[in-house]
Amino acid sequence: MTEQTCVRCGTRTPPSDIVNVASTDGTYRLLCSRCFNEEMAQWADTVGLEHP
Ligand SMILES: [Zn+2]
């Protein structure tokens, strides 16, 4: 299978380890699982999860 390129870090990643993420503007981005986890953490901050 063809490797995909993570749009965030540019790493070539096997399709089994890449996530197709829907953006708020309706587009899709391919992220490796590591970047996906980082984006989710940033997103949690952005939407205002309260820090204790
Ligand atoms: Zn990445």
mmCIF file of the protein (N, C-alpha, C, O) and its ligand, coordinates in Angstrom:
data_MODEL
# 
_entry.id   MODEL 
# 
loop_
_entity.id 
_entity.type 
_entity.pdbx_number_of_molecules 
1 polymer     1 
2 non-polymer 1 
# 
_entity_poly.entity_id                      1 
_entity_poly.type                           'polypeptide(L)' 
_entity_poly.nstd_linkage                   no 
_entity_poly.nstd_monomer                   no 
_entity_poly.pdbx_seq_one_letter_code       MTEQTCVRCGTRTPPSDIVNVASTDGTYRLLCSRCFNEEMAQWADTVGLEHP 
_entity_poly.pdbx_seq_one_letter_code_can   MTEQTCVRCGTRTPPSDIVNVASTDGTYRLLCSRCFNEEMAQWADTVGLEHP 
_entity_poly.pdbx_strand_id                 A 
# 
loop_
_entity_poly_seq.entity_id 
_entity_poly_seq.num 
_entity_poly_seq.mon_id 
_entity_poly_seq.hetero 
1 1  MET n 
1 2  THR n 
1 3  GLU n 
1 4  GLN n 
1 5  THR n 
1 6  CYS n 
1 7  VAL n 
1 8  ARG n 
1 9  CYS n 
1 10 GLY n 
1 11 THR n 
1 12 ARG n 
1 13 THR n 
1 14 PRO n 
1 15 PRO n 
1 16 SER n 
1 17 ASP n 
1 18 ILE n 
1 19 VAL n 
1 20 ASN n 
1 21 VAL n 
1 22 ALA n 
1 23 SER n 
1 24 THR n 
1 25 ASP n 
1 26 GLY n 
1 27 THR n 
1 28 TYR n 
1 29 ARG n 
1 30 LEU n 
1 31 LEU n 
1 32 CYS n 
1 33 SER n 
1 34 ARG n 
1 35 CYS n 
1 36 PHE n 
1 37 ASN n 
1 38 GLU n 
1 39 GLU n 
1 40 MET n 
1 41 ALA n 
1 42 GLN n 
1 43 TRP n 
1 44 ALA n 
1 45 ASP n 
1 46 THR n 
1 47 VAL n 
1 48 GLY n 
1 49 LEU n 
1 50 GLU n 
1 51 HIS n 
1 52 PRO n 
# 
loop_
_struct_asym.id 
_struct_asym.entity_id 
A 1 
B 2 
# 
loop_
_chem_comp.id 
_chem_comp.type 
_chem_comp.mon_nstd_flag 
ALA 'L-peptide linking' y 
ARG 'L-peptide linking' y 
ASN 'L-peptide linking' y 
ASP 'L-peptide linking' y 
CYS 'L-peptide linking' y 
GLN 'L-peptide linking' y 
GLU 'L-peptide linking' y 
GLY 'peptide linking'   y 
HIS 'L-peptide linking' y 
ILE 'L-peptide linking' y 
LEU 'L-peptide linking' y 
MET 'L-peptide linking' y 
PHE 'L-peptide linking' y 
PRO 'L-peptide linking' y 
SER 'L-peptide linking' y 
THR 'L-peptide linking' y 
TRP 'L-peptide linking' y 
TYR 'L-peptide linking' y 
VAL 'L-peptide linking' y 
ZN  non-polymer         . 
# 
_pdbx_entity_nonpoly.entity_id   2 
_pdbx_entity_nonpoly.name        ? 
_pdbx_entity_nonpoly.comp_id     ZN 
# 
_pdbx_nonpoly_scheme.asym_id         B 
_pdbx_nonpoly_scheme.entity_id       2 
_pdbx_nonpoly_scheme.mon_id          ZN 
_pdbx_nonpoly_scheme.ndb_seq_num     1 
_pdbx_nonpoly_scheme.pdb_seq_num     101 
_pdbx_nonpoly_scheme.auth_seq_num    101 
_pdbx_nonpoly_scheme.pdb_mon_id      ZN 
_pdbx_nonpoly_scheme.auth_mon_id     ZN 
_pdbx_nonpoly_scheme.pdb_strand_id   A 
_pdbx_nonpoly_scheme.pdb_ins_code    . 
# 
loop_
_atom_site.group_PDB 
_atom_site.id 
_atom_site.type_symbol 
_atom_site.label_atom_id 
_atom_site.label_alt_id 
_atom_site.label_comp_id 
_atom_site.label_asym_id 
_atom_site.label_entity_id 
_atom_site.label_seq_id 
_atom_site.pdbx_PDB_ins_code 
_atom_site.Cartn_x 
_atom_site.Cartn_y 
_atom_site.Cartn_z 
_atom_site.occupancy 
_atom_site.B_iso_or_equiv 
_atom_site.pdbx_formal_charge 
_atom_site.auth_seq_id 
_atom_site.auth_comp_id 
_atom_site.auth_asym_id 
_atom_site.auth_atom_id 
_atom_site.pdbx_PDB_model_num 
ATOM   1   N  N  . MET A 1 1  ? 0.838   -1.203 0.000  1.00 0.00 ? 1   MET A N  1 
ATOM   2   C  CA . MET A 1 1  ? 0.000   0.000  0.000  1.00 0.00 ? 1   MET A CA 1 
ATOM   3   C  C  . MET A 1 1  ? 0.870   1.249  0.000  1.00 0.00 ? 1   MET A C  1 
ATOM   4   O  O  . MET A 1 1  ? 2.036   1.210  0.393  1.00 0.00 ? 1   MET A O  1 
ATOM   5   N  N  . THR A 1 2  ? 0.301   2.329  -0.434 1.00 0.00 ? 2   THR A N  1 
ATOM   6   C  CA . THR A 1 2  ? 1.054   3.567  -0.566 1.00 0.00 ? 2   THR A CA 1 
ATOM   7   C  C  . THR A 1 2  ? 1.146   4.292  0.775  1.00 0.00 ? 2   THR A C  1 
ATOM   8   O  O  . THR A 1 2  ? 0.152   4.440  1.486  1.00 0.00 ? 2   THR A O  1 
ATOM   9   N  N  . GLU A 1 3  ? 2.327   4.731  1.097  1.00 0.00 ? 3   GLU A N  1 
ATOM   10  C  CA . GLU A 1 3  ? 2.480   5.524  2.309  1.00 0.00 ? 3   GLU A CA 1 
ATOM   11  C  C  . GLU A 1 3  ? 1.853   6.900  2.124  1.00 0.00 ? 3   GLU A C  1 
ATOM   12  O  O  . GLU A 1 3  ? 1.846   7.448  1.022  1.00 0.00 ? 3   GLU A O  1 
ATOM   13  N  N  . GLN A 1 4  ? 1.339   7.438  3.190  1.00 0.00 ? 4   GLN A N  1 
ATOM   14  C  CA . GLN A 1 4  ? 0.750   8.769  3.171  1.00 0.00 ? 4   GLN A CA 1 
ATOM   15  C  C  . GLN A 1 4  ? 1.716   9.728  3.854  1.00 0.00 ? 4   GLN A C  1 
ATOM   16  O  O  . GLN A 1 4  ? 2.523   9.321  4.690  1.00 0.00 ? 4   GLN A O  1 
ATOM   17  N  N  . THR A 1 5  ? 1.629   11.000 3.493  1.00 0.00 ? 5   THR A N  1 
ATOM   18  C  CA . THR A 1 5  ? 2.472   12.001 4.122  1.00 0.00 ? 5   THR A CA 1 
ATOM   19  C  C  . THR A 1 5  ? 1.649   12.818 5.112  1.00 0.00 ? 5   THR A C  1 
ATOM   20  O  O  . THR A 1 5  ? 0.618   13.387 4.753  1.00 0.00 ? 5   THR A O  1 
ATOM   21  N  N  . CYS A 1 6  ? 2.100   12.870 6.330  1.00 0.00 ? 6   CYS A N  1 
ATOM   22  C  CA . CYS A 1 6  ? 1.435   13.682 7.347  1.00 0.00 ? 6   CYS A CA 1 
ATOM   23  C  C  . CYS A 1 6  ? 1.581   15.156 6.984  1.00 0.00 ? 6   CYS A C  1 
ATOM   24  O  O  . CYS A 1 6  ? 2.690   15.625 6.728  1.00 0.00 ? 6   CYS A O  1 
ATOM   25  N  N  . VAL A 1 7  ? 0.471   15.887 6.960  1.00 0.00 ? 7   VAL A N  1 
ATOM   26  C  CA . VAL A 1 7  ? 0.523   17.289 6.547  1.00 0.00 ? 7   VAL A CA 1 
ATOM   27  C  C  . VAL A 1 7  ? 1.123   18.171 7.635  1.00 0.00 ? 7   VAL A C  1 
ATOM   28  O  O  . VAL A 1 7  ? 1.467   19.324 7.372  1.00 0.00 ? 7   VAL A O  1 
ATOM   29  N  N  . ARG A 1 8  ? 1.251   17.658 8.829  1.00 0.00 ? 8   ARG A N  1 
ATOM   30  C  CA . ARG A 1 8  ? 1.721   18.484 9.940  1.00 0.00 ? 8   ARG A CA 1 
ATOM   31  C  C  . ARG A 1 8  ? 3.234   18.377 10.112 1.00 0.00 ? 8   ARG A C  1 
ATOM   32  O  O  . ARG A 1 8  ? 3.922   19.390 10.243 1.00 0.00 ? 8   ARG A O  1 
ATOM   33  N  N  . CYS A 1 9  ? 3.749   17.153 10.112 1.00 0.00 ? 9   CYS A N  1 
ATOM   34  C  CA . CYS A 1 9  ? 5.179   16.981 10.344 1.00 0.00 ? 9   CYS A CA 1 
ATOM   35  C  C  . CYS A 1 9  ? 5.910   16.469 9.112  1.00 0.00 ? 9   CYS A C  1 
ATOM   36  O  O  . CYS A 1 9  ? 7.140   16.434 9.090  1.00 0.00 ? 9   CYS A O  1 
ATOM   37  N  N  . GLY A 1 10 ? 5.159   16.070 8.081  1.00 0.00 ? 10  GLY A N  1 
ATOM   38  C  CA . GLY A 1 10 ? 5.782   15.658 6.832  1.00 0.00 ? 10  GLY A CA 1 
ATOM   39  C  C  . GLY A 1 10 ? 6.324   14.250 6.840  1.00 0.00 ? 10  GLY A C  1 
ATOM   40  O  O  . GLY A 1 10 ? 6.989   13.839 5.889  1.00 0.00 ? 10  GLY A O  1 
ATOM   41  N  N  . THR A 1 11 ? 6.057   13.507 7.883  1.00 0.00 ? 11  THR A N  1 
ATOM   42  C  CA . THR A 1 11 ? 6.541   12.137 7.961  1.00 0.00 ? 11  THR A CA 1 
ATOM   43  C  C  . THR A 1 11 ? 5.734   11.234 7.047  1.00 0.00 ? 11  THR A C  1 
ATOM   44  O  O  . THR A 1 11 ? 4.507   11.317 6.994  1.00 0.00 ? 11  THR A O  1 
ATOM   45  N  N  . ARG A 1 12 ? 6.430   10.382 6.340  1.00 0.00 ? 12  ARG A N  1 
ATOM   46  C  CA . ARG A 1 12 ? 5.730   9.384  5.519  1.00 0.00 ? 12  ARG A CA 1 
ATOM   47  C  C  . ARG A 1 12 ? 5.301   8.246  6.426  1.00 0.00 ? 12  ARG A C  1 
ATOM   48  O  O  . ARG A 1 12 ? 6.118   7.645  7.124  1.00 0.00 ? 12  ARG A O  1 
ATOM   49  N  N  . THR A 1 13 ? 4.013   7.960  6.405  1.00 0.00 ? 13  THR A N  1 
ATOM   50  C  CA . THR A 1 13 ? 3.415   7.077  7.391  1.00 0.00 ? 13  THR A CA 1 
ATOM   51  C  C  . THR A 1 13 ? 2.578   6.013  6.696  1.00 0.00 ? 13  THR A C  1 
ATOM   52  O  O  . THR A 1 13 ? 1.867   6.324  5.741  1.00 0.00 ? 13  THR A O  1 
ATOM   53  N  N  . PRO A 1 14 ? 2.644   4.782  7.143  1.00 0.00 ? 14  PRO A N  1 
ATOM   54  C  CA . PRO A 1 14 ? 1.786   3.741  6.573  1.00 0.00 ? 14  PRO A CA 1 
ATOM   55  C  C  . PRO A 1 14 ? 0.314   4.090  6.777  1.00 0.00 ? 14  PRO A C  1 
ATOM   56  O  O  . PRO A 1 14 ? -0.045  4.697  7.786  1.00 0.00 ? 14  PRO A O  1 
ATOM   57  N  N  . PRO A 1 15 ? -0.533  3.711  5.833  1.00 0.00 ? 15  PRO A N  1 
ATOM   58  C  CA . PRO A 1 15 ? -1.964  4.047  5.943  1.00 0.00 ? 15  PRO A CA 1 
ATOM   59  C  C  . PRO A 1 15 ? -2.592  3.561  7.241  1.00 0.00 ? 15  PRO A C  1 
ATOM   60  O  O  . PRO A 1 15 ? -3.568  4.145  7.712  1.00 0.00 ? 15  PRO A O  1 
ATOM   61  N  N  . SER A 1 16 ? -2.053  2.518  7.814  1.00 0.00 ? 16  SER A N  1 
ATOM   62  C  CA . SER A 1 16 ? -2.619  1.983  9.052  1.00 0.00 ? 16  SER A CA 1 
ATOM   63  C  C  . SER A 1 16 ? -2.348  2.891  10.236 1.00 0.00 ? 16  SER A C  1 
ATOM   64  O  O  . SER A 1 16 ? -2.970  2.743  11.288 1.00 0.00 ? 16  SER A O  1 
ATOM   65  N  N  . ASP A 1 17 ? -1.412  3.843  10.072 1.00 0.00 ? 17  ASP A N  1 
ATOM   66  C  CA . ASP A 1 17 ? -1.044  4.705  11.200 1.00 0.00 ? 17  ASP A CA 1 
ATOM   67  C  C  . ASP A 1 17 ? -1.330  6.169  10.894 1.00 0.00 ? 17  ASP A C  1 
ATOM   68  O  O  . ASP A 1 17 ? -0.696  7.059  11.461 1.00 0.00 ? 17  ASP A O  1 
ATOM   69  N  N  . ILE A 1 18 ? -2.278  6.420  10.004 1.00 0.00 ? 18  ILE A N  1 
ATOM   70  C  CA . ILE A 1 18 ? -2.594  7.795  9.661  1.00 0.00 ? 18  ILE A CA 1 
ATOM   71  C  C  . ILE A 1 18 ? -4.080  8.039  9.869  1.00 0.00 ? 18  ILE A C  1 
ATOM   72  O  O  . ILE A 1 18 ? -4.896  7.135  9.690  1.00 0.00 ? 18  ILE A O  1 
ATOM   73  N  N  . VAL A 1 19 ? -4.423  9.248  10.244 1.00 0.00 ? 19  VAL A N  1 
ATOM   74  C  CA . VAL A 1 19 ? -5.807  9.573  10.568 1.00 0.00 ? 19  VAL A CA 1 
ATOM   75  C  C  . VAL A 1 19 ? -6.283  10.661 9.627  1.00 0.00 ? 19  VAL A C  1 
ATOM   76  O  O  . VAL A 1 19 ? -5.598  11.667 9.440  1.00 0.00 ? 19  VAL A O  1 
ATOM   77  N  N  . ASN A 1 20 ? -7.453  10.467 9.033  1.00 0.00 ? 20  ASN A N  1 
ATOM   78  C  CA . ASN A 1 20 ? -8.049  11.462 8.160  1.00 0.00 ? 20  ASN A CA 1 
ATOM   79  C  C  . ASN A 1 20 ? -8.932  12.363 9.025  1.00 0.00 ? 20  ASN A C  1 
ATOM   80  O  O  . ASN A 1 20 ? -9.996  11.951 9.487  1.00 0.00 ? 20  ASN A O  1 
ATOM   81  N  N  . VAL A 1 21 ? -8.474  13.590 9.234  1.00 0.00 ? 21  VAL A N  1 
ATOM   82  C  CA . VAL A 1 21 ? -9.128  14.478 10.187 1.00 0.00 ? 21  VAL A CA 1 
ATOM   83  C  C  . VAL A 1 21 ? -9.953  15.523 9.442  1.00 0.00 ? 21  VAL A C  1 
ATOM   84  O  O  . VAL A 1 21 ? -9.442  16.200 8.549  1.00 0.00 ? 21  VAL A O  1 
ATOM   85  N  N  . ALA A 1 22 ? -11.203 15.654 9.800  1.00 0.00 ? 22  ALA A N  1 
ATOM   86  C  CA . ALA A 1 22 ? -12.057 16.682 9.220  1.00 0.00 ? 22  ALA A CA 1 
ATOM   87  C  C  . ALA A 1 22 ? -11.814 18.000 9.938  1.00 0.00 ? 22  ALA A C  1 
ATOM   88  O  O  . ALA A 1 22 ? -11.890 18.081 11.164 1.00 0.00 ? 22  ALA A O  1 
ATOM   89  N  N  . SER A 1 23 ? -11.516 19.038 9.146  1.00 0.00 ? 23  SER A N  1 
ATOM   90  C  CA . SER A 1 23 ? -11.291 20.349 9.725  1.00 0.00 ? 23  SER A CA 1 
ATOM   91  C  C  . SER A 1 23 ? -12.607 21.114 9.814  1.00 0.00 ? 23  SER A C  1 
ATOM   92  O  O  . SER A 1 23 ? -13.612 20.720 9.222  1.00 0.00 ? 23  SER A O  1 
ATOM   93  N  N  . THR A 1 24 ? -12.583 22.202 10.557 1.00 0.00 ? 24  THR A N  1 
ATOM   94  C  CA . THR A 1 24 ? -13.796 22.988 10.726 1.00 0.00 ? 24  THR A CA 1 
ATOM   95  C  C  . THR A 1 24 ? -14.217 23.663 9.422  1.00 0.00 ? 24  THR A C  1 
ATOM   96  O  O  . THR A 1 24 ? -15.382 24.030 9.271  1.00 0.00 ? 24  THR A O  1 
ATOM   97  N  N  . ASP A 1 25 ? -13.286 23.833 8.474  1.00 0.00 ? 25  ASP A N  1 
ATOM   98  C  CA . ASP A 1 25 ? -13.630 24.459 7.197  1.00 0.00 ? 25  ASP A CA 1 
ATOM   99  C  C  . ASP A 1 25 ? -14.083 23.436 6.156  1.00 0.00 ? 25  ASP A C  1 
ATOM   100 O  O  . ASP A 1 25 ? -14.264 23.780 4.988  1.00 0.00 ? 25  ASP A O  1 
ATOM   101 N  N  . GLY A 1 26 ? -14.267 22.190 6.569  1.00 0.00 ? 26  GLY A N  1 
ATOM   102 C  CA . GLY A 1 26 ? -14.827 21.196 5.687  1.00 0.00 ? 26  GLY A CA 1 
ATOM   103 C  C  . GLY A 1 26 ? -13.813 20.411 4.878  1.00 0.00 ? 26  GLY A C  1 
ATOM   104 O  O  . GLY A 1 26 ? -14.187 19.529 4.104  1.00 0.00 ? 26  GLY A O  1 
ATOM   105 N  N  . THR A 1 27 ? -12.547 20.715 5.044  1.00 0.00 ? 27  THR A N  1 
ATOM   106 C  CA . THR A 1 27 ? -11.524 19.965 4.339  1.00 0.00 ? 27  THR A CA 1 
ATOM   107 C  C  . THR A 1 27 ? -11.011 18.820 5.214  1.00 0.00 ? 27  THR A C  1 
ATOM   108 O  O  . THR A 1 27 ? -11.270 18.759 6.416  1.00 0.00 ? 27  THR A O  1 
ATOM   109 N  N  . TYR A 1 28 ? -10.290 17.937 4.577  1.00 0.00 ? 28  TYR A N  1 
ATOM   110 C  CA . TYR A 1 28 ? -9.706  16.816 5.306  1.00 0.00 ? 28  TYR A CA 1 
ATOM   111 C  C  . TYR A 1 28 ? -8.196  16.918 5.279  1.00 0.00 ? 28  TYR A C  1 
ATOM   112 O  O  . TYR A 1 28 ? -7.604  17.346 4.288  1.00 0.00 ? 28  TYR A O  1 
ATOM   113 N  N  . ARG A 1 29 ? -7.583  16.519 6.382  1.00 0.00 ? 29  ARG A N  1 
ATOM   114 C  CA . ARG A 1 29 ? -6.131  16.507 6.458  1.00 0.00 ? 29  ARG A CA 1 
ATOM   115 C  C  . ARG A 1 29 ? -5.680  15.144 6.954  1.00 0.00 ? 29  ARG A C  1 
ATOM   116 O  O  . ARG A 1 29 ? -6.344  14.514 7.776  1.00 0.00 ? 29  ARG A O  1 
ATOM   117 N  N  . LEU A 1 30 ? -4.546  14.704 6.444  1.00 0.00 ? 30  LEU A N  1 
ATOM   118 C  CA . LEU A 1 30 ? -3.975  13.445 6.888  1.00 0.00 ? 30  LEU A CA 1 
ATOM   119 C  C  . LEU A 1 30 ? -2.934  13.717 7.963  1.00 0.00 ? 30  LEU A C  1 
ATOM   120 O  O  . LEU A 1 30 ? -1.964  14.440 7.737  1.00 0.00 ? 30  LEU A O  1 
ATOM   121 N  N  . LEU A 1 31 ? -3.145  13.137 9.116  1.00 0.00 ? 31  LEU A N  1 
ATOM   122 C  CA . LEU A 1 31 ? -2.210  13.295 10.216 1.00 0.00 ? 31  LEU A CA 1 
ATOM   123 C  C  . LEU A 1 31 ? -1.739  11.933 10.697 1.00 0.00 ? 31  LEU A C  1 
ATOM   124 O  O  . LEU A 1 31 ? -2.522  10.986 10.769 1.00 0.00 ? 31  LEU A O  1 
ATOM   125 N  N  . CYS A 1 32 ? -0.451  11.839 11.027 1.00 0.00 ? 32  CYS A N  1 
ATOM   126 C  CA . CYS A 1 32 ? 0.017   10.623 11.675 1.00 0.00 ? 32  CYS A CA 1 
ATOM   127 C  C  . CYS A 1 32 ? -0.576  10.576 13.089 1.00 0.00 ? 32  CYS A C  1 
ATOM   128 O  O  . CYS A 1 32 ? -1.021  11.592 13.623 1.00 0.00 ? 32  CYS A O  1 
ATOM   129 N  N  . SER A 1 33 ? -0.574  9.404  13.667 1.00 0.00 ? 33  SER A N  1 
ATOM   130 C  CA . SER A 1 33 ? -1.254  9.240  14.956 1.00 0.00 ? 33  SER A CA 1 
ATOM   131 C  C  . SER A 1 33 ? -0.635  10.132 16.028 1.00 0.00 ? 33  SER A C  1 
ATOM   132 O  O  . SER A 1 33 ? -1.329  10.582 16.939 1.00 0.00 ? 33  SER A O  1 
ATOM   133 N  N  . ARG A 1 34 ? 0.649   10.384 15.923 1.00 0.00 ? 34  ARG A N  1 
ATOM   134 C  CA . ARG A 1 34 ? 1.309   11.230 16.912 1.00 0.00 ? 34  ARG A CA 1 
ATOM   135 C  C  . ARG A 1 34 ? 0.814   12.671 16.806 1.00 0.00 ? 34  ARG A C  1 
ATOM   136 O  O  . ARG A 1 34 ? 0.462   13.286 17.812 1.00 0.00 ? 34  ARG A O  1 
ATOM   137 N  N  . CYS A 1 35 ? 0.790   13.205 15.587 1.00 0.00 ? 35  CYS A N  1 
ATOM   138 C  CA . CYS A 1 35 ? 0.295   14.564 15.394 1.00 0.00 ? 35  CYS A CA 1 
ATOM   139 C  C  . CYS A 1 35 ? -1.188  14.651 15.743 1.00 0.00 ? 35  CYS A C  1 
ATOM   140 O  O  . CYS A 1 35 ? -1.645  15.659 16.282 1.00 0.00 ? 35  CYS A O  1 
ATOM   141 N  N  . PHE A 1 36 ? -1.924  13.614 15.442 1.00 0.00 ? 36  PHE A N  1 
ATOM   142 C  CA . PHE A 1 36 ? -3.337  13.602 15.777 1.00 0.00 ? 36  PHE A CA 1 
ATOM   143 C  C  . PHE A 1 36 ? -3.530  13.765 17.282 1.00 0.00 ? 36  PHE A C  1 
ATOM   144 O  O  . PHE A 1 36 ? -4.381  14.537 17.724 1.00 0.00 ? 36  PHE A O  1 
ATOM   145 N  N  . ASN A 1 37 ? -2.756  13.052 18.045 1.00 0.00 ? 37  ASN A N  1 
ATOM   146 C  CA . ASN A 1 37 ? -2.858  13.168 19.497 1.00 0.00 ? 37  ASN A CA 1 
ATOM   147 C  C  . ASN A 1 37 ? -2.497  14.567 19.966 1.00 0.00 ? 37  ASN A C  1 
ATOM   148 O  O  . ASN A 1 37 ? -3.134  15.108 20.870 1.00 0.00 ? 37  ASN A O  1 
ATOM   149 N  N  . GLU A 1 38 ? -1.472  15.156 19.351 1.00 0.00 ? 38  GLU A N  1 
ATOM   150 C  CA . GLU A 1 38 ? -1.074  16.511 19.720 1.00 0.00 ? 38  GLU A CA 1 
ATOM   151 C  C  . GLU A 1 38 ? -2.164  17.520 19.367 1.00 0.00 ? 38  GLU A C  1 
ATOM   152 O  O  . GLU A 1 38 ? -2.445  18.436 20.140 1.00 0.00 ? 38  GLU A O  1 
ATOM   153 N  N  . GLU A 1 39 ? -2.770  17.346 18.206 1.00 0.00 ? 39  GLU A N  1 
ATOM   154 C  CA . GLU A 1 39 ? -3.838  18.267 17.801 1.00 0.00 ? 39  GLU A CA 1 
ATOM   155 C  C  . GLU A 1 39 ? -5.038  18.147 18.731 1.00 0.00 ? 39  GLU A C  1 
ATOM   156 O  O  . GLU A 1 39 ? -5.675  19.145 19.067 1.00 0.00 ? 39  GLU A O  1 
ATOM   157 N  N  . MET A 1 40 ? -5.338  16.938 19.139 1.00 0.00 ? 40  MET A N  1 
ATOM   158 C  CA . MET A 1 40 ? -6.460  16.751 20.057 1.00 0.00 ? 40  MET A CA 1 
ATOM   159 C  C  . MET A 1 40 ? -6.176  17.448 21.382 1.00 0.00 ? 40  MET A C  1 
ATOM   160 O  O  . MET A 1 40 ? -7.081  18.021 21.989 1.00 0.00 ? 40  MET A O  1 
ATOM   161 N  N  . ALA A 1 41 ? -4.939  17.404 21.828 1.00 0.00 ? 41  ALA A N  1 
ATOM   162 C  CA . ALA A 1 41 ? -4.581  18.074 23.073 1.00 0.00 ? 41  ALA A CA 1 
ATOM   163 C  C  . ALA A 1 41 ? -4.708  19.582 22.926 1.00 0.00 ? 41  ALA A C  1 
ATOM   164 O  O  . ALA A 1 41 ? -5.200  20.259 23.830 1.00 0.00 ? 41  ALA A O  1 
ATOM   165 N  N  . GLN A 1 42 ? -4.259  20.118 21.774 1.00 0.00 ? 42  GLN A N  1 
ATOM   166 C  CA . GLN A 1 42 ? -4.386  21.549 21.522 1.00 0.00 ? 42  GLN A CA 1 
ATOM   167 C  C  . GLN A 1 42 ? -5.851  21.947 21.406 1.00 0.00 ? 42  GLN A C  1 
ATOM   168 O  O  . GLN A 1 42 ? -6.267  22.992 21.906 1.00 0.00 ? 42  GLN A O  1 
ATOM   169 N  N  . TRP A 1 43 ? -6.618  21.106 20.743 1.00 0.00 ? 43  TRP A N  1 
ATOM   170 C  CA . TRP A 1 43 ? -8.027  21.399 20.562 1.00 0.00 ? 43  TRP A CA 1 
ATOM   171 C  C  . TRP A 1 43 ? -8.726  21.465 21.916 1.00 0.00 ? 43  TRP A C  1 
ATOM   172 O  O  . TRP A 1 43 ? -9.582  22.322 22.138 1.00 0.00 ? 43  TRP A O  1 
ATOM   173 N  N  . ALA A 1 44 ? -8.366  20.579 22.798 1.00 0.00 ? 44  ALA A N  1 
ATOM   174 C  CA . ALA A 1 44 ? -8.961  20.574 24.132 1.00 0.00 ? 44  ALA A CA 1 
ATOM   175 C  C  . ALA A 1 44 ? -8.684  21.897 24.838 1.00 0.00 ? 44  ALA A C  1 
ATOM   176 O  O  . ALA A 1 44 ? -9.537  22.419 25.556 1.00 0.00 ? 44  ALA A O  1 
ATOM   177 N  N  . ASP A 1 45 ? -7.482  22.434 24.627 1.00 0.00 ? 45  ASP A N  1 
ATOM   178 C  CA . ASP A 1 45 ? -7.164  23.744 25.210 1.00 0.00 ? 45  ASP A CA 1 
ATOM   179 C  C  . ASP A 1 45 ? -7.987  24.844 24.546 1.00 0.00 ? 45  ASP A C  1 
ATOM   180 O  O  . ASP A 1 45 ? -8.495  25.743 25.216 1.00 0.00 ? 45  ASP A O  1 
ATOM   181 N  N  . THR A 1 46 ? -8.111  24.763 23.228 1.00 0.00 ? 46  THR A N  1 
ATOM   182 C  CA . THR A 1 46 ? -8.788  25.812 22.475 1.00 0.00 ? 46  THR A CA 1 
ATOM   183 C  C  . THR A 1 46 ? -10.254 25.944 22.869 1.00 0.00 ? 46  THR A C  1 
ATOM   184 O  O  . THR A 1 46 ? -10.761 27.058 23.000 1.00 0.00 ? 46  THR A O  1 
ATOM   185 N  N  . VAL A 1 47 ? -10.929 24.834 23.055 1.00 0.00 ? 47  VAL A N  1 
ATOM   186 C  CA . VAL A 1 47 ? -12.337 24.896 23.385 1.00 0.00 ? 47  VAL A CA 1 
ATOM   187 C  C  . VAL A 1 47 ? -12.566 25.214 24.844 1.00 0.00 ? 47  VAL A C  1 
ATOM   188 O  O  . VAL A 1 47 ? -13.709 25.322 25.289 1.00 0.00 ? 47  VAL A O  1 
ATOM   189 N  N  . GLY A 1 48 ? -11.495 25.362 25.587 1.00 0.00 ? 48  GLY A N  1 
ATOM   190 C  CA . GLY A 1 48 ? -11.625 25.919 26.920 1.00 0.00 ? 48  GLY A CA 1 
ATOM   191 C  C  . GLY A 1 48 ? -11.878 24.927 28.030 1.00 0.00 ? 48  GLY A C  1 
ATOM   192 O  O  . GLY A 1 48 ? -12.589 25.223 28.991 1.00 0.00 ? 48  GLY A O  1 
ATOM   193 N  N  . LEU A 1 49 ? -11.298 23.753 27.900 1.00 0.00 ? 49  LEU A N  1 
ATOM   194 C  CA . LEU A 1 49 ? -11.352 22.866 29.054 1.00 0.00 ? 49  LEU A CA 1 
ATOM   195 C  C  . LEU A 1 49 ? -10.602 23.534 30.198 1.00 0.00 ? 49  LEU A C  1 
ATOM   196 O  O  . LEU A 1 49 ? -9.442  23.921 30.056 1.00 0.00 ? 49  LEU A O  1 
ATOM   197 N  N  . GLU A 1 50 ? -11.257 23.659 31.290 1.00 0.00 ? 50  GLU A N  1 
ATOM   198 C  CA . GLU A 1 50 ? -10.690 24.410 32.421 1.00 0.00 ? 50  GLU A CA 1 
ATOM   199 C  C  . GLU A 1 50 ? -9.513  23.662 33.022 1.00 0.00 ? 50  GLU A C  1 
ATOM   200 O  O  . GLU A 1 50 ? -9.561  22.459 33.278 1.00 0.00 ? 50  GLU A O  1 
ATOM   201 N  N  . HIS A 1 51 ? -8.462  24.426 33.233 1.00 0.00 ? 51  HIS A N  1 
ATOM   202 C  CA . HIS A 1 51 ? -7.353  23.829 33.976 1.00 0.00 ? 51  HIS A CA 1 
ATOM   203 C  C  . HIS A 1 51 ? -7.637  23.965 35.468 1.00 0.00 ? 51  HIS A C  1 
ATOM   204 O  O  . HIS A 1 51 ? -8.130  24.995 35.926 1.00 0.00 ? 51  HIS A O  1 
ATOM   205 N  N  . PRO A 1 52 ? -7.332  22.960 36.183 1.00 0.00 ? 52  PRO A N  1 
ATOM   206 C  CA . PRO A 1 52 ? -7.630  22.996 37.620 1.00 0.00 ? 52  PRO A CA 1 
ATOM   207 C  C  . PRO A 1 52 ? -6.875  24.096 38.357 1.00 0.00 ? 52  PRO A C  1 
ATOM   208 O  O  . PRO A 1 52 ? -7.028  24.244 39.570 1.00 0.00 ? 52  PRO A O  1 
HETATM 209 ZN ZN . ZN  B 2 .  ? 2.739   13.950 11.843 1.00 0.00 2 101 ZN  A ZN 1 
# 
